[in-house]
Amino acid sequence: MKFEITSGKDTTKGIKTLIYGTEGIGKTTLASQFPDPVFIDTEGSTTHFDNIKRLPKPLDWKELKDMIAWVSQEKPCQTLVIDTFDWAEMAEVDALCKENGWRSIESPGYGKGFTESAERIGGFLRYLETKLVDEGINVVLNCHAQTEKIELPEEQSAYDKYGLKLGSKTKSRTSALVKEWADMVLFCNYKTYVESVTSGMTKKGKATGGKERVMYAEHSAVWDAKNRFGLPAEMPMEYKQLAKIFDRKPKAQPVKPAPKKKEPKPEPVKEEPMKTEVFDTDSLAVTWPDSVPKTVRDICKKNSFMPDDIQRLLYNENIVKTPNFDLAKVPPKFWTSFTSEFETRWGPKLDIARQDNLPF
């Protein structure tokens, strides 16, 4: 087995992007500016946009997967946006419970429901990659954000951290799977400044701002973010900050070979009839004995072998001691072998015998 080693950037594949942030921050607007997008609107939130192309709202988890397969086959866009993926996860959990007759994802106990759900989500992410990303289609997953308390063992106080609104329990691995899968995780929020205010003998922090929308592309203690494209840690929430990433070559399409031109058939060449010479045929067999099976005669006729070629073959193989003998005396088991092994054994040898048997 041979393997090919390559180097350099692969600009034929799509880019996997995860956008999450607080409600109303503008995740849908940002995703709508990606190259030629089509939305799968899982929660019906894009109906107020005039410039968004969308597929019907999927009724369940199966229909969502059917839509992915359709996009893979038809390729109606350069970017597929699932808005939002936390609603898609809810559809997956609902389908899983119905399939197993569970009242909730916690019914199996010991986290088994969450484990099986995570496996299905992981398979779905791989399906997106093989069916869309590998074919040059970008995928954007929009998600809501939620906050959780983080307590460090070495610290006495806790702090809030933004995370994906995926999985109703900390034991769910969906959030981690989606972040690992993405090439780019963007956290979107309003820029907030904290001013120090003195009140009597104490100093307090006062939050100001809250109108400027920004997106973060690097990890922080209070949010998760990443990128593989050298983006700044903080940027205005504008698509033009990302546009250079998507200036990539489309996936090469297989080149169809040009149809072959039909060559005109050459005119048959008229050959002069060969002059025949008369040879001594006293030692040559000219007829087949009745004891030679019809299958043998048919094979010889098809390949232009004469009875005397058979005589020469048997003589060359030391089966008989003289080149001229009565073919009627050949034992039947030879004819059986001749018929069954003609292509592999006797045919090639018979060609040699025929050459030896030529009278010139």
N, C-alpha and C positions, 0 to 999 in steps of 0.2 A: 504494500500500500504506500502511495506517495502523498506527501503533504506539501503544500505551497506556503512559503514564508513571505509575508508582505510587510510593508512599513509605511509610515505616513498616515495622514488623516483619511478616513473613509467618508467622503462627502456625498455618498449615494444614499445613505440611510436617513430616515427621519429623526427628529429630535423629540425626546420624551420630557415633557414639562409638567410640573405640578405647581399650581397657583393656589394659595390659600390665604385667607384673611378674614377680617371681621365683616359682618353683614353690611351690604351696601357700599363697600369700599371701591367696587368697580372691577371685580374679577371678570365678569362677563364682557364688559366693554374692552378690557385689555385683551382677552382671548379672541375677540371678534376682529382684532387688527392683525392677527397672525396670517401667514400666507393662505389665501383662498380657503377659509374655514367652512366647515359644515358642523352644526351642533346636534348632539343627542341631548335633548333637554329633559332630564329625568324628573324635574320638579315643576316644569311649566313656567319658568321665570323669564324666558326670552321672548315671550309673545308681545312685549311692549317695544321691541326693537324693530325698526323698519328695515335695517340693512343686514339682518342675520338670516342665513340659509339654515334650515333645520329639518331634521327627520321627525316623524311623528313621535310623540311621547311614548316610550316603551311601556307596555302594560305590565310586564314582569321581567324577571331575570333572563328567561329564555329568549324573549323578544329582543332584549338588549344584545345578547350574543348573536342573534340572527342578523341584527343591524350591522354588527362588526363584520360578519361574514359577507354581507352585501357590499359594504364599502370596500372590503378587500378585493372583491371580484370586479366591481364596476369602477372603482377609483374615481369618484365624482368630485374629489377635493384634494388639496395638498395638506390640509390640516383637519383632523377630527377632534372635536372638543366634546368631552363628556361633562356636562354641567347640571348637577354636581355629582362627584363620585361618592360622597357620603350617602346621598339618596340611592345611588346604585348599590352600595353595600347593604342598605336596608332591604332592597329588593332581593339580593342574594340570600340574606338571612331568612327572609320570609319564605323564599323557595325551599331553602334547606329544611326549615321546620315543617313545611307542608309535605315534603317528600318523606320525612321520617316520622310524621305524626306527632311532632313535639308541640307542646304548648308554647315554649319559648326556647331560645338558644341555650338557656341554662338547664333545660330539662334533663339532658343526659348526665349531668353532674361531672365534677372533677375537671371542668374546663374542656370536656370532649367536644362540645358543640362549637366553642370558639376555635379549637384546633382544626376541626373539619372545615369551618368557614374560612379560616386563614389559608388552608390548602387550596380551596376553590378560588379564592381571590388571587392567590399566587399563580394558579393555572390561567386565570383570566388575563393577568398582566403579561404572562409569557405569550398568550394568544395574541394580544395586542402587538407585541413585539415582532412575532414571526409573520403575522398576517398584514400588518400595516407598516411598522417602523422599518423592517427589513426591505419592504417594497418602496421605501422613499417617502412615506406619508408621516407627517408629524402628528403626535398625539398630545393633547393637553387635557389634564384632569383638573377641574376646579373643585375646591373643597372649602367648607366653612372652617373657621378656627374656633377653638375653645381654650379656656385657661385651666390649668391644674396647679395645685400646690406642690412645690418641690421642697423637700426637707433633706438637708445634707447632714450626715452623722456628726461632722466636725463643727457644724454651726448650730447656734441656739435658736435661730429664727428661720422661718420659711419664706419663700417668695413665689410669685405667680409666674408661670411660663406658658406661652402660647404653643398649642399643638394642633394636630389635625382632629377634626370632629369625626373620628372613625373608631368604631369599637366602643361598646357601652361599658366595658370593664378594662382595667389595666392589663388583665391577662390576655386580651386580644392583641394579636400581632399584626393586624391589618395596617395600622399606621406605619410601622417600621418597614413592612414589605413595600408599600407605595413609595416611601422616601428612598429606599435602596434602589428601587426600579428606575426612578427618574434621573435624567441627565442634569436637570435643573429644578431646584426647589426654591420658589419665590414666596416670601412672606410679605404680605401687603398690609399696611396700617397707616394711620394718620400720624404725622410727625408731632411729637409732644416734647415741649421743653419744660424743665423744672427750674423755677426760680427760688432762690433762698430768701425767705421773708422773716424778719425779726419781729417778734411780738413780745415786748417786755424783755424778760431775761432768756427767752427761748427762741430758737430758730426753727422755722418750719419750711417745707417745700411746697411750692405752689405751681400746679400744672398750667401751662399756657400753650397757645397754638391750637393744634387739633384740626386744622383745615388743610394743611399740605399733605397730599398723598404720596407715600414713598413705598418702595419695595426693597427688600433686603435679599442679598444673594449669598451671604456668608453666615455661618453659624454664630449664634450669640447665646449667652446664658439664659436669655428669656424667649428665644424662638429658635426653631430649626430652619436652616436654609443652606443651600449649597449650589455650586455650578461648576461645570467642567470647561468653561470658556473664558476664564480670566476676567469676569465681570467685576465691577466695583462692589464693595460690601453694601453700599447704600446708593440708591438711584431714585430719581423722580419716577413716579408710576406712569411711564410712557413707553409705548411700544418701540419708539425710535432708539431707546437704550438697548434693545435686543435685536434690532433689525439686522445688524451685521452678522449675527449668528446664523441667520436663515438664508444668507446669500451663498447658497450651496448648489452644487450640480445636481440635477435630477438623476434619478436612477436610470442607468443605461437600459434601453429596451433591446431585446434580442433582435438581431438583424435577420430578416427573412431572406433566404437565398432567392436570387432572381430566377424566374422560370427558365428552364432550359429550352433553347430553340430546337425545334425539330429539324434535324439534318435531312436533306433530301436523299432518298435512297438511290444509290448508284445504279446506273444501268447495267444489267447483266452482261458480262463479257462473253461473246460467242467464241467458244473454243473449237479448234479443229479436232475432229474425231481422232482418237489415238489409233495408230496402226498396231494391230495385234500381231504377236509372233506366235508361232506354233512350237510347243515344247513337247518333249517326250512325256507322255502321261501314263506310261506303263506302270510306274511305281506310285501313282497318285490315286487315292480313293475319290471317286466321283459321285457316289451315292451314299445315303445314310441307310444302314441296316434297320430293319423294323424293330430290333431290340433296343435301339437308342431312344430314350424317352422324348416325347414331343417337347417338353420344357427345355431340354438340352438343345434340341434342334432350333427352337425359337430363339434362344439366347444367342446361338451361333449365327443364325440368320440376321438378327438385329445388329450384331457386331462384325458381320462380314467374315466369319470364320468358316473354313471349309473342313470336311472330314479329315483331309490329310494334315491340317494344322493340329487336330486332336492327336493324330498318330505321332506327329513330331513332338508334341508336348509330353505324351506318355513315354516316348523314347528318351527325351531329355531328362525326365524325372526318374529314369531307371526303373520304371514300372514294367516296361517290356524290354526285350533284348534286341529287337530288330525294329527299324522304322516302319516296315511294311507288315501289317498284321491285320487280322480280321476284327473290325470294331464290334462285331457281334459277340466276340468272346470277352469283352470288357465286363467285369462284374458289376451288378447293379449298385453296390455301395459306392463305387467311384462316381457314378452319375449323380447319386444323392449328394455326395460331397461337392461335386462340380456345381450343382445348382445352388446349394446353400452358401458356398464360399466363393462364388464367382468374382464378386467385386473386390474382395480382400485378398484372395489367394490365387485362384486359377486364371482370372482375367489378365493380370499383369504378366503371368508366366506364359500365357497363350500368345500375348503380343510378341514376346521374345521368340517363341517357337515359330511364329509366322515369319519373323525376320529371317530365322535360320532356314526356313522352308522355301524362301523365294528362289526361283530358278535363275536369277541373274544377279 
